[in-house]
Amino acid sequence: MTASGPVDRPWRSAHEVEDLVARFEDASLSPGEWTHRAHLTVALWYVSHHAPGDAFDRMRSGILGLNAAHGVPTTPTRGYHETLTRFYMCVVTHHVHQQGITGDWAERANRLVDRLGARDLPLHHYSEARLRSPKARAEWMEPDLMPLPERTRGR
């Protein structure tokens, strides 16, 4: 990850992952660096280092902080999305419980993205109408197509 622009390729080193998390936390990532891969990697970091509720709270706070730093407002159609954030924290938590913690941070993050990085993954659990709703953006909504694994439920 570099400060010069977007990087959406597999992580090459644990240092890249650690740098991503540090820059997420201080809201210095550029908008182009805040990719789907970066979202999943930060979620993995938090799930691996914190209790579920704390991991989620840190992720939410970090996304809101990064959005504020880049002037991205939260509206009914834009910005922070509560249901998607909670969904991904749940599936990342489930992944960690299933896979355990093996390999360095680059290997762990790359394995997670290989397994859960499909952009349409939420649509296996949610109808598009539900996910696009202002209510889903503002608050947690249960899946309407396929439930999440029980072990990931709650905060």
C-alpha positions in Angstrom: 0.0 0.0 0.0 1.4 3.4 -0.9 0.2 6.9 -0.2 0.4 7.6 -3.9 -2.6 5.8 -5.0 -5.0 2.8 -5.0 -3.6 -0.7 -4.5 -6.0 -3.5 -5.0 -3.7 -6.4 -5.5 -2.9 -9.2 -3.1 -0.9 -8.1 0.0 2.8 -8.8 -0.3 3.9 -8.3 3.3 2.6 -8.1 6.8 4.0 -4.6 6.9 1.6 -3.5 4.1 -1.4 -4.8 6.2 -0.1 -3.1 9.4 0.4 0.2 7.5 -3.1 -0.1 6.1 -4.6 -0.5 9.6 -2.6 2.4 11.0 -3.6 4.7 8.1 -7.2 3.6 8.5 -7.1 4.5 12.1 -5.7 7.9 11.6 -7.9 8.5 8.5 -5.0 9.1 6.2 -6.0 6.6 3.5 -6.9 8.2 0.2 -10.4 7.4 -1.1 -8.8 5.2 -3.8 -7.0 3.1 -1.2 -10.2 2.3 0.7 -11.0 -0.6 -1.6 -13.1 -3.7 -0.9 -9.9 -5.6 -0.2 -8.9 -2.9 2.3 -12.3 -3.1 4.1 -12.0 -6.8 4.5 -8.4 -6.6 5.7 -9.2 -4.1 8.3 -12.2 -6.2 9.4 -9.9 -9.2 9.7 -7.5 -7.2 11.8 -10.2 -6.0 14.2 -11.9 -9.4 14.5 -8.5 -11.0 15.3 -7.5 -8.4 17.9 -10.7 -7.5 19.7 -13.9 -9.0 21.1 -16.8 -9.0 18.5 -18.6 -5.9 19.8 -15.4 -3.9 20.2 -14.2 -5.0 16.7 -17.5 -3.8 15.2 -17.5 -0.5 17.1 -13.9 0.2 15.9 -14.8 -0.7 12.3 -17.9 1.6 12.3 -16.0 4.4 14.0 -13.1 4.1 11.6 -15.3 4.1 8.5 -17.2 7.1 9.8 -13.9 8.9 10.6 -12.5 8.1 7.2 -15.6 9.3 5.4 -15.6 12.5 7.4 -11.9 13.1 6.5 -12.9 12.8 2.8 -16.1 14.8 3.0 -18.4 11.8 2.4 -21.7 12.4 4.1 -23.9 9.6 5.4 -27.2 10.0 3.6 -30.1 7.6 2.7 -28.2 6.7 -0.5 -24.5 7.3 0.2 -21.8 6.9 2.8 -21.7 4.5 5.8 -23.9 1.4 5.5 -24.7 -0.2 8.8 -26.1 -3.5 7.5 -23.2 -4.1 5.1 -20.6 -3.3 7.8 -22.2 -5.6 10.3 -22.7 -8.3 7.6 -19.0 -8.3 6.7 -18.0 -8.2 10.4 -20.1 -11.3 10.9 -18.8 -13.3 7.9 -15.2 -12.3 8.8 -15.7 -13.5 12.4 -17.1 -16.8 11.1 -14.1 -17.1 8.7 -11.7 -16.6 11.6 -13.5 -19.2 13.8 -13.3 -21.7 10.9 -9.8 -21.0 9.6 -8.0 -20.1 12.8 -5.1 -17.7 12.8 -2.3 -19.0 10.6 0.3 -17.4 8.5 1.5 -13.8 8.5 -0.9 -10.9 8.1 -0.5 -10.8 4.3 -1.3 -14.5 4.0 -4.3 -14.2 6.3 -5.7 -11.2 4.5 -5.2 -12.7 1.0 -6.8 -16.0 2.1 -9.8 -14.0 3.4 -10.2 -12.0 0.3 -9.9 -15.1 -1.9 -12.7 -16.7 0.2 -15.0 -13.8 0.9 -14.0 -11.1 -1.6 -16.8 -11.6 -4.1 -18.6 -8.3 -4.3 -22.0 -10.1 -4.6 -21.5 -12.1 -1.4 -24.1 -10.0 0.5 -26.7 -10.8 -2.3 -26.6 -14.4 -1.3 -28.1 -13.3 2.0 -30.0 -10.2 1.1 -32.3 -9.2 -1.7 -31.0 -6.2 -3.6 -34.1 -4.2 -2.6 -33.4 -4.7 1.1 -29.7 -3.9 0.8 -30.4 -0.7 -1.2 -33.0 0.5 1.2 -32.3 3.6 3.3 -33.3 1.6 6.4 -30.5 -1.0 5.7 -28.0 1.8 5.3 -29.1 3.4 8.6 -29.6 0.4 10.8 -29.0 -3.4 11.0 -31.5 -5.5 9.0 -31.7 -9.2 9.2 -31.0 -11.1 5.9 -34.1 -11.9 3.9 -32.7 -14.7 1.7 -30.3 -16.8 3.8 -29.5 -16.4 7.4 -26.0 -15.8 8.7 -24.2 -18.6 10.5 -25.5 -18.7 14.1 -22.0 -18.4 15.5 -21.7 -14.9 14.1 -24.9 -13.6 15.5 -25.1 -10.6 17.7 -22.4 -8.1 18.6 
